[in-house]
């Protein structure tokens, strides 16, 4: 039996079948990819095709012996759905499509996805990018969030869901895109170096060291 996450396969409730969730950067997908997903689902008698909360499309109910063949037909890489790493970036349409967008959330989300998706870290790490203060990318429960405003980006840190949920805190605001990207790079580097405990989320690390000390370590670096 495959281990959870092996070959990009996620064991299901029945302990016999698997799901795969191909990587769709920021949830943007072409019609050709949709056709390929549909054709693969039909070919292997997929039980369900599920749009996930992380803007992936999961094919659910795959037999173990079919996992390799499914990936071969899809010709796509797995999305980082499990494991201690940067998960798929969640980004709203922003100024690309949305009438309320104040910053290019989709553009910066794509840049972050290309650079960090799947990067191994001490714990799972989620990033949300919203083009306006409505925060459709759920920044308040993301380890790092960018919120677009008329004056630039607000950067939030330390959010997470789960049994011990934690709301994100504002690290800084009015950052340019270049400044925001540099800050995120510092945060990830800091977390990678200081996160000695496996599975400890960024918010827990911030609570242990104190928010002001964390803020100073990132912004004064």
Steps between C-alpha positions, in 0.01 A plus 500: 500500500623849415587731787295819523647747252715241322480548122272796571225263617288564810342203674123523534256411778454144377877437541501337158470777241686825439452854379741706294496877474706639211669834551298791360694819579266741683203300369541620141431220253472477122215335312748242366593404855134473598439267206798288600374477857154401379633241253722345769213491747282319245774256398572386856141513626580770755245509782502880537667810359532753784600866488698540823522793740857557377379551140615160379288241319522161669424170331360279774463122525803372307617142535861464616599317182365790291684786671805498269283473190281789613803728538634382164175596329472832682859603419485736800696537823336443841382791709657524846193376685678324787837516673717760672537752220354808335156398380325628187476880503145631530436821308188691404448651149624844614544775245522239222124442510326628813337845512601533866865412449750760616819300441608224260444204731491244221827619352688500830334172596639339186849631583478360854370167370784467253762578764369323810242232417611171656799654684575281803465676836469398868119506473231546241495856373207670331505829310199708399500802269193726486465798270287700743407512872210256442770231525338236280821295530427456874816679610394495864572126523813491285857484628577794274250725329511796265203738494480758224409857587503829310846571645663161449507171688420418860703198615344269761663208681426210730149394403382141490187288531480162669442395860713786628390774264677835499417825326773669299656824622598804298876511454515814287299692242540722193780280366581509130487173308879478510504565875223247562685229307820574692315483834345163413844370405635612839209337684547166325876509554451588868244223549724247329793593723317543833226241469686219672182320606333303224132571438515829696321764295637851456235640736618273781858614444386863513314436828809341654736783412250787519349692211704817547825303500393315184396824334836655581691196376325517162467873438836606646695228322 
